[in-house]
Amino acid sequence: MSLLVVGLSHRSAPVSVLERASLSADAKVKLLHDTLAAEPATEATVLATCNRIELYADVDKFHAGVAELSTLLAQHSGVALEELTPYLYVHYEDRAVHHLFSVACGLDSMVVGEGQILGQIKDALALGQELHTAGRLINDLFQQALRVGKRAHSETGIDRAGQSLVTFGLEQLAVGTPVVEWAAGKRALVIGAGSMSSLAAATLARVGVAEIVVANRTADRAERLAEILVASGTGVAAVAIPMARVPDELTRVDVVVSCTGATGLVLTADDVLAAVSWGAAGLAPAEQAEAGASPRVDQGLHPRTPAPRTPPATAGKGPRAGLDTDVLARLVAAAEAGGRLADAGAARTISAPVEGDGCPVGPDGRAALTGVDANSLELHGTWADQGEAAAQRQPRRTTRTQPHASSVRLALLDLAMPRDIDAAVHRIPGVRLVDIESLAEASADAPMAADVDAVRGIVAQEVAAFGAAQRAAHITPTVVALRAMAAEVVAMEVARLDGRVPDLDERQRAEVTQTVRRVVDKLLHAPTVRVKQLASEPGGAGYAEALRELFDLDPQTVASVSRADAADPMNDDDPGRAS
């Protein structure tokens, strides 16, 4: 076995690199074809998930294999090799097996113990089988990884050590509130209808949201998912909508979960800002227009005509110059109620008050300033910068604000890689975003359950057993060739006996033949059993070669047995059973 793994994951690379290095379906196919075309690799498959990209291959040269696989990953991911190299890891032979088994058990996942990785491993194996790039080693390895993962989940409490990515994400959105209590009565939008989005929708239905709206580029898949949700018995109402209606739905939902295969953003900061602005507390859309609060919206979403701006007569003559008192009252009321209006990109995180505010809106919260004169806007920016500088002097855990669940107007969960939702939306008041990056931060301090040690024990056992089986299998063609040679010798000697003793009847000839075969079998039994045992131990690869030398076996015969064994479909496990 010369298994080599080259890859990167959330443990070795920042999210920004993982996003850029993500592989499309076509890129996976091309990567595998090019890997087999490369000299060091004889079989391969790729495991690509939202937080890892790993290329598995059977290679005959370690250093050449590492160089070739690294180069291919860089070429097909679109990230330059010199930039990608610092984040790559390499595992070889037993260490590679240990790594995949750990991944299958959820030990290497962002949320320890999550079981979704098993489906992704199954998909990786299916892709290799479909493209005929997965041979004996890759098939055996991934089949066993699926079995090990299922064993870990059935024999231990690893499920209690961590939760699924969806559940964990919802818990982060709930900010300490029980998810069932937080979700009760909410209206949710699920963007995408793939496996992860479907899981998210099912989880939302289970925890008690009142209604789920499913949006997908393929209408049939969205409608099918909505039908399944309605028939699930959870009592949730579900409808399907086209993607074009997503901007409108954003103004009416409380929760959004997005996981698509899009290569660009599905929701921009402007999209979210527009949706939250339309629903700002205390201001109807017409009043927002009067307040000059129409946000800039890209791509023609929510087109609205901004209210005309009247230059102030006394611009720059005081902190409130040029502001209509009625407009100001509405803005302050909206801010106090947790609403949000557009601020032309001037929003900043204010975590601590500062003295001598001088802000045209007031010292509390964030301002909403579209339609305000330029001098007042500049003054607000200065005030906000001072507040942010003061906040930065305070100890803080992360750079993101963590609003209480009750103050969140729109909760966003982005499970896509590359991301679906612009990370800048976390700066918008009343909006809470949880994405892959923030999940990594939150799960870093999650306590490791005692069951994790039990799973590690299972992985160690299974790695040893797999290595022994592979080493034993390596010598099997040699043993088969030896027995074939012995059978040929017996046949030649029986034929010679027929020439020397022609008077033997059929019964006598059969008895002699059987006796000779028993003698040969007994002579070969102990050596072949022992050599299999020795070959299964570490360092036992040389026994096959020793056997070939001792019995002068034809290397071509051994090779032909190996090829026939590999081509026999009866020797392959059914992937459906293992998954």
N, C-alpha and C positions, 0 to 999 in steps of 0.2 A: 504494500500500500504506500503510495506517494501522494497523499492528499494534501493539497495546498489551498489555503484561504487567504485572500487579500481583500480588505474592506475597510470601511469606516462606519462609525455609528455615533449616536448621541453621547457616548462615553469618550470618544476620541476627538470629535469635531464639533465646533459650534453650529447652531442651527442655521446660520447664514450660509455656511459651507455646505451643509446637508441639502439645503434648498436648491442651491445651484448645481449640486452633483446628482440630483434626482434623475431617474431614468424613465423615459416613456416606454410604452409597450414595444414600439418599433425599435427603440434603442436597445432594449433587452435582447430582442431577436438578433440584431446585428452584432451585439457584443458577444453572444454565444457562438455565432457562426465564425466570427473573427478569432475567437479564442481557440476553437478547434483547428482553424487554419494555421494558427501559430504552432511552431515546431514542438515546444515542450509539452503541450497539452493533448491528451487523448480523449478526454471527456470533460464536460463542465455543465454547470447551471448557475443561475444568479438568484440570490435572495435579496429583493429590494422592497423595503417597507417605508413607512413614513419617517422612521428614524434610523435606518441602516441600509447600506448597500454592500453586499458581500458576493464575491465571485469565487466559486468552488471549482476546483479542477484537479484532475489526476495528471500529474506531471512526471517526467522522467529526469528532470534536472531542476534542483531547487533554486539556485541563483538565477538561472535563465528564466525559470517559471515566475519568480517574483518580479523580475524586471519586465517580462512580457505582460503579465496580468496587471501590473500597476499602470503600464503605458496604455493598455486597452481601456482600463477604467477611466483614465484621464481623457482619452480620445472620445469616448462615447458619453461621458457625463458632461463634457463641455468645460471642465475646469482644468486649467493648465497643470501639467505633471508637477512642476516645481512648487505650485501652490497646494496641490493635493497631498503630496508626499508626507509632509509633517503630521498629517492626520490619519494616515493609513496604518493598519496593523496587519501582521502576518502570523498565521498559525500553520503548523506543519505536522502531518501524520497524527499521532495520538492527541496532540494539543489541538489540532483542527477538529477532531472528533469531539473532544471535550467541549470546545467552544460551541459547536452546533447543538449538542445535547443540552448545554446550559441555556442556550437561546430557546430551544424547544420547551424547556420547563419554565420559562419566564424569568429565569434568574438574571438575564442580561437586559431585560426590558426596562423601559423608563418607569413603569409601575410594576413592581416585583409581583410575579405570579399571574399576570394577565395571560389569558388563554387564547387570544386572537392570533398570536404568532403561529399557532399550529396550522391554522388555515392558510397562512402566508407561506409556511414551509411546504404545505401540500401543493400550493399553486406553483412554487418554484420547481418542485419535482415534476409536476404535470407539464410545465413549459419545457423542461429538459427532455422529457419523454416525447412530447409532441414534435420537437425539433430534432429528435434523435441525437441529441448531444449528451444525454445521460446514459452512461454505460453501466457495467456491473457495479463498480465502486460507488458511484453517485446514487444509483438506485438503492443499493443496500444501506448506504449511509442515511439517506433521507427517510427511507422506510423505518429504519430503526429509530431515528430521531423522533418521528411521529409516535412510535410506540413508547419511547422513553417519556415524552411529554405527557401522554395520556396516563402513564403509570404514576408519574409525579403528582398529577392532579387527583388521581383516584386513591392513592395510598397515603397521601399526606394532606395537611391542611394548608398547602401553599396558597390556595385561594383566599385564605384569611390573611395572608401576609401582604396581599395587595389586591387591588380591584381592577376591573377592566378600565381601559383608558377612558371610555365614555363615562362610566360611573364616577371615576376619580375626577374627571373634568367637571361634571355636574356638581360634585361636592365642593370644588373650588369656586364655582359660580355662586353656590349657596352661602359661602363665607361663614361657616360655622353653624348655620341653620340646618336642621335635618332636611335632607333632599326631598322627602315626601311632603313635608310641611311647606318647604319653599316652592315646590312645583305645583301644589294644589291650585287648580283653577286657571293656570297660566295658558296662554296661547303660544305655541311654538312653531317655528319655521325650520324645516330641515332642507338643506340645499344639497342635492345629490341623492342618488338612489342605489349606490353600490353597497358592498357588504358593510362597510363602516357606517355609512349613513343609515342603512337599514337597521343596524344594531342600535344606533343612537335613537332612531324613531321608536323602536321597540322598548328601549329603556325609558324614554320619556313617557310612553304610554303606561308602562308599569309603575312609574313613580307618581302618576296621577295628574298629568297635565290634562286640561279640558279639551283642547283641540290641537291637531297637528296639521300643518300645511306643508306639503311636499312639493318642491320645485326641482325639476331636472330637465336637462336639454332634450332627453328622449322622453316624450310625453307618456308613452306606453309604460315605461318602467316606473314613472312617478305614480301613474294611476294604479298600477299593480300593487305597489307598496301601500298606497292609501287603502286599497281594498283589503289587504292583509291586516292592516292596523284596525280597521273597522270590525273585521271578523275575529280579532284576537281575544275578544271577551273582556277587555279591560274597560270598556265603556267610553273610550276616547272617540271623538269625532275626527275624521281625517278627510282631507280633500287634496287633489293634485292641481297644480297651477303651472303655467309655462314660466320659463325663466324671465321673460319680459315683465312679469308682474311682481317680481321680487322687490323692487323699490317701493311699490305701493304697500306690499305686505309688511315691510319693515316698519311702517308707521303704525301698524295695528298689533304686532306681536310683542311678547315679553322676552322670548328666548329664541336665539338662532343657533343652530348647529350646522356647520358646513364642512363637508369632506368630499371634494370633487377631484377629478384628475386634471383640472385646468392648469396650464402652465403659467398663467398670470393671475392677478387678483380678481376675485369674484365680487368682493365688496370693497370699495375704496373708502377712505376716510370721509370724502365728500358725500358718498352715498349714505353712510351712517349718520353723518352730521345733518344732512337734509331730513332724514327720517325722524331723528330725535327733535329737530327744530320744529317740524310740523306738529309734533305732539307735545310741545312744551306746555307745562302746566300753567293754566291761567290765561293763555293767549290762544285765541282762535286763529286759523290761518289768515283771515282777513286782518286781524289785529297785528299779526306778525308782519304782514306786508306793510301796514301802516307804520310799524316800528322800524322798517327798513331791515328786517331780519331775514330776507330771502338769501339762502346760502348759494354759494357758487357750486354748481353741480355739473360734473363731467358727463359726457356721453348722452346728453339730452334727457337725463332722468329728472323728473319733477320740474320741467321748465317753468320758470316764473319770472315776471318782470319786476326787478327791484324798484322800490319806491324811490322817487327822485330825492336827491340829497340837496338841501338848501344850505349854502355856505353860511356859517355863523357870522353875525354882525360884530361880535366881539371875540373872535377867535384868539385863543392864547391868553385871554385876560382872566384867568382863574380856572380852577379845576373843573368847573361845571359849565364853562363857556360853550354856547351853541347847543346845549342839550335842552330839549323840551321836558318840562317837569313831569308831564303825563307819561311820556315815553320812558323816562327814568323810573317812574313808579312801577310801570309794568315790568321793566327789566329786573328790578330788584325783587319784585314779587315772584317772577319766574325763577330767579336764582335761588331764592329761599325755599321754593317748593320743589327744588331738585330738577327743574326743567333745564332746557338748553336752547340757546339761540346761537346763530352763527357769529363768529368773531373775526372773520377774515384771516384766519391762521394765527391770531394773536393769543390763543388759549395757552395757558401754562399751568403747571401743577403748583398750587399754593398750599403748603402744608403748615405754615406758621405765619401769624400776623406780624406786621412790622410797624414801627412807630412812624408817625408823620405820614399817613397813608397818601393823601393827595390824589387818590384814585377817583375818577369821575363817576364811578358806580358805587363805591363803598368798600369797606375792608373785608367783607365776608365773601368767601367762595370765589367763583370765576365770573368774569364779566362777559356780557354779550353785547358786542359793540358795532355790528354792521349798521351803517346808517349814521354813525357818529362821526363828527368832524375829525380831520386828520390830527390836529393838535391834541385833542382829547385821547385819541387812540394811541398816539405816541406816549402821552403821559401815563396811560394805563400800562403800556408795555414796560416803561421804566419801573413803575410800581410793582408789576408782576415779577420782573427780573430781580428786584430787591427781595421780594418774598421768596422766590425760588432759591436765591443765594442763602437766605436765612434758613430755609428748609434743609439745604444741603449741609449746613453745619450741624444739623441734628442727626443723631444715630438713626439709621434706617436699614432695613433688611434688604430691600430690592429697590430698583429705580421706578417701579410701577406703583401707582396708588392702589390701595386696597379698600374700596368703599364698602360700607356695610350693605348687606343684601337689600335692606329696606330702602336704601337711597338709589338703587340701580333702576334706571328706566328701561334699559335694554341690555340683556346679558348675551354675550357672544362666545361660542365655543368653536374654535377652529382646530380641527383634527387633521387637516390636510398638510401634505408636504410635497411640493412647496406650498406655502400658506395661501389660503383663500381670502383671508381678511387682512386688510392693511393694519400693521402693528400700531400705526399712529392713532387708531381709534381709542386707545386706552387713555389718551389725553382729553377726550371729550367728556365733560361732566354728565353724570347719569348713565354712563356706558361702562360696562365691565367686560374685558376681553380675557379669555383664557385660551392659550394656544400651546403648541408643542413646547415652546421655550419655557413658558411659565409653568407648565406641568413638570418639566425637568427640575426647575427650581423648587417646586413644592414637594416633589417626591424625594428630593435629595435627603431630607431629614426624616422620611418615613421610617418608623421602627422596623427592624428586621425580626420577623417572627422566628420562633424556635424551629418551626417547620422548614425553614430555609436550609438549616443544617441537614435535616433529613433528606431533602431533595438533593443537596450536594453529595450526600452519601450514595444516593441512587445513581447520580450521574457518574460518580467515580466507578461504581460497580459496572455500569453499562459500558463505559469506555473500555474497561479492561476486558469485558466479555466480547465486545465488538472487535477489539484489536486481536484477541486470541482467535476468534472465528475467521477474521480476514487472513491472518498468518497461516492458519490451518488450511483455509481454502487455497492459499497460494501453493501449497505442496500437493494438493489433491490431484492436479493433472499429472504430476510426476508419479504419484502412486498408481494412478489409473494406467499410465503408460507402462509401468513396471508389471502390473498384473496382466496387461495385454500381451507383453512380451513373454511372460510365463505361460500364458494360455497357448501362445503360438508354439512355444517349445514343446508343450505337452502334445499338441496336435501332430507336430513333426515326428515325435518319438512313437506315437501310436501308429502313425502311417508306416514307419520303419518296421514296427513289430508285425504289422499285417504282412509285410513282404517276407519276413523271416519265419513266421508261424502262420501260414495260410490256412491251416486246418481249424483255427479257432472259430467257434460258432458266434452268433450275434450276442448271446448272453455272456459268454466268456470275454469277448472283446469289450463289451460295455463295462464288465466288472474290472478288467485291467485298466481301462481308461479312467474310470472313477477312482480307482486306487491311486493312480499316478497324480490325478488332480488333487486328491486329498493330501498327499504328501507335499506337493508344491504349496498348497494353501496354508498348511501348517507351518511350513518353513518361512513363508512370507508374512504370516499373521502378526507375530510379535514385532518384527522390525517395522512394519508399516504402521501399526498402532502406536508404537513408541515414537516413530519419527513424526507422526502427526502431533503427538503430545509435545515433543520438543520444539516443533516448528511453531506451535501456538504461543510459546513463551517469548518474552522480549529477547531479541537477538537470534531468533531461531530461523531467520530467512535463509541461512546458509545450508540448512539440512537438505533442502530440495536439490541444490547443486551437488551436494555430497552424494545423494542417492543416484543422481544421473551419472556421476563419475564412477561410482562403485559398480553399477550394473551396465555401464556403457550404453545408456539409453540414447536414442536418436533425438536430438533437440527438436527436430521438425515434428516428430510424433507427439512430443509433449505440447508443442505449440498448437498443433491441430486439435488436441484434446481440449486445450484452454479455449480455443475459438468456438468449438462445438458446444462447450459448457456455457459460454457466455451468450450464445445465440439461442439456447433452449428456453423458450418462453415459460416452460413449467418451473424453471428455477427462479422466476421473478415473482415476488409477492404482489398481491393485488393491492394497489395504492388505496383503493377505496376502503379496504378492511382496516388499514393501519391508521387512517385519519378519522 
